[in-house]
Amino acid sequence: MKKSMTASLAECSLMLALAVILSLITVYQLPYGGSITLFSMVPILYVSFFYPLRWAALTAAAFVLLQMLFAFYPPPAQGIGMFAAVVMLDYLLAFGVLGFAGCFGRLLQGVKRLLIGGSLALIGRFLCHFVSGIFVWGALAPEGQPVALYSFLYNGSFMLGEWLLTMAALAALHKLPIKKGGLP
C-alpha cells in the first residue's frame, strides 16, 4: 500500500526531529567541532534507505540547516572564503551525503544494504571533513605535524566513533519489520 504524501511528510519530519535531538546528545566533543553523538545520523539514513531519493535529499538538506543552526563552528581565519568553505565542506556536503546512502547500497539487500550504504555515506562525510581540515582548519595543526595527518587524526577520532555507533544501530534496525516506504 502506497503511503500518502501527508504520512510520508510526517514520518520524514519525525525522523528529522529525532536526528536533531540525538545530535544534541554528545558522547565525545572535540574543541573545534566534530563530536560522537548518540546515533544522530541513523534517522536520516533511515529516510535514505526507505524513501525515494527526493524525500531523503530534502530531509538531509533540512538536517544540514539545523546542524548549522545548533552546532556551527566558525573557521579559524576570518573571511568570506573560509566561511563559505566551512559551510560547503563541513555542513552542506558532509551532512548532505547522508541523504544518498540509499543510492550507495541500492544493488544490495538486507543488512548488507544498510551497512555498506551507511558506511559509504559516512566515508563521504569523513572525506568532506578531511578536506576541510586541510584547507580551512589546517592552521590549528601542531607545529611540525603535516596538515593532512592532523586532519586525518582529528576527523578520524570522531568519525570512527560515529561510524561504529551508526553501524551498530543500523544492524539493530535491520531486525525490525520495516518495509520500503517507512514503518508499517
Sine and cosine of phi, psi and omega as CSV:
sin_phi,cos_phi,sin_psi,cos_psi,sin_omega,cos_omega
0.00,0.00,0.77,-0.64,-0.01,-1.00
-0.98,0.18,0.69,-0.73,0.01,-1.00
-0.97,0.24,0.48,-0.88,0.09,-1.00
-0.97,0.26,0.34,-0.94,0.03,-1.00
-0.88,0.47,-0.58,0.81,0.01,-1.00
-0.90,0.43,-0.69,0.73,0.02,-1.00
-0.91,0.42,-0.66,0.75,0.02,-1.00
-0.90,0.44,-0.70,0.72,0.02,-1.00
-0.89,0.46,-0.66,0.75,0.01,-1.00
-0.90,0.44,-0.71,0.71,-0.02,-1.00
-0.92,0.39,-0.68,0.74,0.04,-1.00
-0.90,0.44,-0.60,0.80,0.05,-1.00
-0.91,0.42,-0.64,0.77,0.05,-1.00
-0.90,0.43,-0.65,0.76,0.03,-1.00
-0.91,0.42,-0.63,0.78,0.05,-1.00
-0.90,0.44,-0.73,0.69,0.01,-1.00
-0.88,0.47,-0.67,0.74,0.03,-1.00
-0.89,0.45,-0.67,0.75,0.02,-1.00
-0.88,0.48,-0.67,0.74,0.00,-1.00
-0.92,0.40,-0.70,0.71,0.02,-1.00
-0.88,0.47,-0.70,0.71,0.00,-1.00
-0.92,0.40,-0.50,0.87,0.02,-1.00
-0.93,0.36,-0.34,0.94,0.03,-1.00
-1.00,0.08,-0.18,0.98,0.05,-1.00
-0.99,-0.13,0.99,-0.15,-0.07,-1.00
-0.99,-0.15,0.70,-0.71,0.08,-1.00
-1.00,0.02,-0.57,0.82,-0.05,-1.00
-0.49,-0.87,0.76,-0.65,-0.04,-1.00
-0.85,-0.53,0.76,-0.64,0.07,-1.00
-1.00,-0.05,0.38,-0.92,-0.12,-0.99
-0.94,0.35,-0.47,0.88,-0.07,-1.00
-0.91,-0.42,0.55,0.84,-0.01,-1.00
0.99,-0.15,0.39,-0.92,-0.06,-1.00
1.00,-0.07,0.75,-0.66,0.00,-1.00
-0.38,-0.93,0.34,-0.94,0.17,-0.99
-0.99,-0.10,0.85,-0.53,-0.03,-1.00
-0.94,-0.34,0.17,-0.99,-0.03,-1.00
-1.00,0.05,0.99,0.16,0.10,-1.00
0.90,0.43,0.49,0.87,-0.12,-0.99
-0.91,0.42,-0.43,0.90,-0.03,-1.00
-1.00,0.08,-0.28,0.96,-0.08,-1.00
-0.86,0.51,-0.72,0.70,0.01,-1.00
-0.88,0.47,-0.58,0.81,0.03,-1.00
-0.94,0.33,-0.65,0.76,0.06,-1.00
-0.90,0.44,-0.61,0.79,0.06,-1.00
-0.82,0.57,-0.77,0.64,0.01,-1.00
-0.88,0.48,-0.65,0.76,0.00,-1.00
-0.88,0.47,-0.62,0.78,-0.04,-1.00
-0.98,0.17,-0.53,0.85,-0.16,-0.99
-0.92,-0.39,0.10,0.99,0.04,-1.00
-0.75,-0.66,0.33,-0.95,0.07,-1.00
-0.89,0.46,0.34,-0.94,-0.07,-1.00
-0.82,0.58,-0.65,0.76,-0.04,-1.00
-0.88,0.48,-0.63,0.78,0.04,-1.00
-0.93,0.38,-0.69,0.73,-0.02,-1.00
-0.91,0.42,-0.68,0.73,-0.02,-1.00
-0.91,0.42,-0.66,0.75,0.02,-1.00
-0.92,0.38,-0.63,0.77,0.03,-1.00
-0.91,0.41,-0.68,0.73,0.04,-1.00
-0.90,0.43,-0.64,0.77,0.02,-1.00
-0.90,0.44,-0.66,0.75,0.05,-1.00
-0.91,0.42,-0.61,0.79,0.04,-1.00
-0.89,0.45,-0.64,0.77,0.05,-1.00
-0.84,0.55,-0.76,0.65,-0.03,-1.00
-0.88,0.47,-0.65,0.76,0.00,-1.00
-0.95,0.32,-0.57,0.82,0.08,-1.00
-0.89,0.46,-0.65,0.76,0.03,-1.00
-0.91,0.41,-0.58,0.81,0.00,-1.00
-0.94,0.35,-0.68,0.74,-0.10,-0.99
-1.00,-0.05,-0.40,0.92,-0.15,-0.99
-0.62,-0.79,0.61,0.79,-0.03,-1.00
-0.98,0.19,0.76,-0.65,0.09,-1.00
-0.93,-0.38,0.89,-0.46,0.00,-1.00
-0.93,0.37,0.52,-0.86,-0.01,-1.00
-0.92,0.39,0.38,-0.92,-0.03,-1.00
-0.93,0.37,-0.51,0.86,0.02,-1.00
-0.98,-0.18,0.67,-0.74,0.00,-1.00
-0.98,0.19,0.45,-0.89,0.05,-1.00
0.69,-0.72,0.48,-0.88,-0.05,-1.00
-0.92,0.38,-0.53,0.85,0.00,-1.00
-0.91,0.41,-0.71,0.71,0.03,-1.00
-0.92,0.39,-0.64,0.76,0.04,-1.00
-0.88,0.48,-0.71,0.70,0.01,-1.00
-0.89,0.45,-0.63,0.78,0.01,-1.00
-0.91,0.42,-0.66,0.75,0.04,-1.00
-0.90,0.43,-0.72,0.69,0.00,-1.00
-0.87,0.50,-0.71,0.70,-0.05,-1.00
-0.94,0.35,-0.79,0.62,-0.13,-0.99
-0.99,0.15,-0.71,0.70,-0.11,-0.99
-1.00,0.07,-0.21,0.98,-0.02,-1.00
-0.80,-0.60,-0.93,0.37,-0.09,-1.00
-0.83,0.56,-0.81,0.58,-0.04,-1.00
-0.97,0.23,-0.71,0.71,-0.10,-1.00
-0.88,0.47,-0.71,0.71,0.00,-1.00
-1.00,-0.01,-0.43,0.90,0.03,-1.00
-0.90,0.44,-0.53,0.85,-0.01,-1.00
-0.89,0.45,-0.38,0.92,0.03,-1.00
-0.88,0.48,-0.52,0.85,0.01,-1.00
-0.94,0.35,-0.20,0.98,-0.03,-1.00
-0.97,-0.25,0.09,1.00,-0.03,-1.00
-0.85,0.53,-0.60,0.80,0.02,-1.00
-0.89,0.46,-0.53,0.84,0.05,-1.00
-0.94,0.33,-0.60,0.80,-0.05,-1.00
-0.91,0.42,-0.56,0.83,-0.06,-1.00
-0.96,-0.28,0.30,0.95,-0.12,-0.99
-0.84,0.54,-0.59,0.81,-0.07,-1.00
-0.99,0.16,-0.11,0.99,-0.05,-1.00
-0.97,-0.25,0.26,-0.96,0.01,-1.00
-0.82,-0.57,0.33,-0.94,0.12,-0.99
0.89,0.45,-0.56,-0.83,-0.08,-1.00
-0.91,0.41,-0.49,0.87,0.04,-1.00
-0.87,0.49,-0.63,0.77,0.02,-1.00
-0.87,0.50,-0.71,0.70,-0.02,-1.00
-0.92,0.39,-0.73,0.69,-0.09,-1.00
-0.95,0.31,-0.67,0.74,0.00,-1.00
-0.97,0.26,-0.70,0.72,0.05,-1.00
-0.88,0.47,-0.69,0.72,0.04,-1.00
-0.90,0.43,-0.66,0.75,0.02,-1.00
-0.89,0.45,-0.68,0.73,0.01,-1.00
-0.90,0.43,-0.61,0.79,0.05,-1.00
-0.91,0.42,-0.67,0.74,0.00,-1.00
-0.94,0.33,-0.53,0.84,0.12,-0.99
-0.90,0.44,-0.67,0.74,0.06,-1.00
-0.87,0.49,-0.67,0.75,0.03,-1.00
-0.90,0.44,-0.71,0.71,0.03,-1.00
-0.86,0.52,-0.70,0.71,-0.02,-1.00
-0.88,0.47,-0.61,0.79,0.06,-1.00
-0.89,0.46,-0.73,0.69,0.02,-1.00
-0.91,0.41,-0.61,0.79,0.00,-1.00
-0.88,0.48,-0.74,0.67,0.01,-1.00
-0.90,0.44,-0.67,0.74,0.05,-1.00
-0.88,0.47,-0.64,0.77,0.02,-1.00
-0.88,0.47,-0.53,0.85,0.03,-1.00
-0.97,0.24,-0.77,0.64,-0.15,-0.99
-1.00,0.03,-0.49,0.87,-0.06,-1.00
-0.96,-0.27,-0.74,0.67,-0.14,-0.99
-0.99,-0.12,0.03,1.00,-0.07,-1.00
-0.85,0.52,-0.43,0.90,0.01,-1.00
-0.90,0.44,-0.30,0.95,-0.02,-1.00
-1.00,0.03,-0.08,1.00,0.00,-1.00
-0.90,0.45,0.64,-0.77,0.05,-1.00
-0.86,0.51,0.55,-0.84,-0.02,-1.00
-0.85,0.53,0.75,-0.66,0.02,-1.00
1.00,0.00,-0.21,0.98,0.02,-1.00
-1.00,-0.04,0.75,-0.66,0.05,-1.00
-0.85,0.52,0.66,-0.75,-0.07,-1.00
-0.88,0.48,-0.64,0.77,0.00,-1.00
-0.90,0.44,-0.63,0.78,0.04,-1.00
-0.91,0.41,-0.69,0.73,0.04,-1.00
-0.85,0.53,-0.74,0.67,-0.01,-1.00
-0.89,0.45,-0.67,0.74,0.01,-1.00
-0.88,0.47,-0.74,0.68,-0.03,-1.00
-0.93,0.36,-0.69,0.73,-0.03,-1.00
-0.89,0.45,-0.81,0.59,-0.06,-1.00
-0.95,0.30,-0.56,0.83,0.04,-1.00
-0.92,0.40,-0.49,0.87,-0.04,-1.00
-0.90,0.44,-0.55,0.84,0.04,-1.00
-0.98,-0.17,-0.51,0.86,-0.02,-1.00
-0.94,0.35,-0.52,0.86,0.06,-1.00
-0.90,0.44,-0.70,0.72,0.06,-1.00
-0.90,0.44,-0.67,0.74,0.05,-1.00
-0.87,0.49,-0.69,0.72,-0.02,-1.00
-0.89,0.46,-0.73,0.68,-0.02,-1.00
-0.87,0.50,-0.74,0.68,0.00,-1.00
-0.91,0.42,-0.65,0.76,-0.02,-1.00
-0.92,0.40,-0.68,0.73,0.01,-1.00
-0.90,0.43,-0.63,0.78,0.05,-1.00
-0.88,0.47,-0.69,0.73,0.00,-1.00
-0.93,0.38,-0.65,0.76,0.03,-1.00
-0.91,0.41,-0.61,0.79,0.05,-1.00
-0.90,0.44,-0.66,0.76,0.04,-1.00
-0.93,0.37,-0.62,0.78,0.02,-1.00
-0.88,0.47,-0.55,0.84,0.00,-1.00
-0.88,0.48,-0.47,0.88,-0.02,-1.00
-0.96,0.28,-0.31,0.95,-0.01,-1.00
-0.98,0.22,0.50,-0.87,0.00,-1.00
-0.99,0.17,0.95,0.30,-0.03,-1.00
-0.97,-0.25,0.72,-0.70,0.04,-1.00
-0.95,-0.30,0.33,-0.94,0.05,-1.00
-0.83,0.56,0.72,-0.69,-0.03,-1.00
0.98,-0.20,0.05,1.00,0.13,-0.99
0.92,-0.39,-0.20,-0.98,-0.03,-1.00
-0.93,0.38,0.51,-0.86,0.01,-1.00
-0.91,0.41,0.00,0.00,0.00,0.00
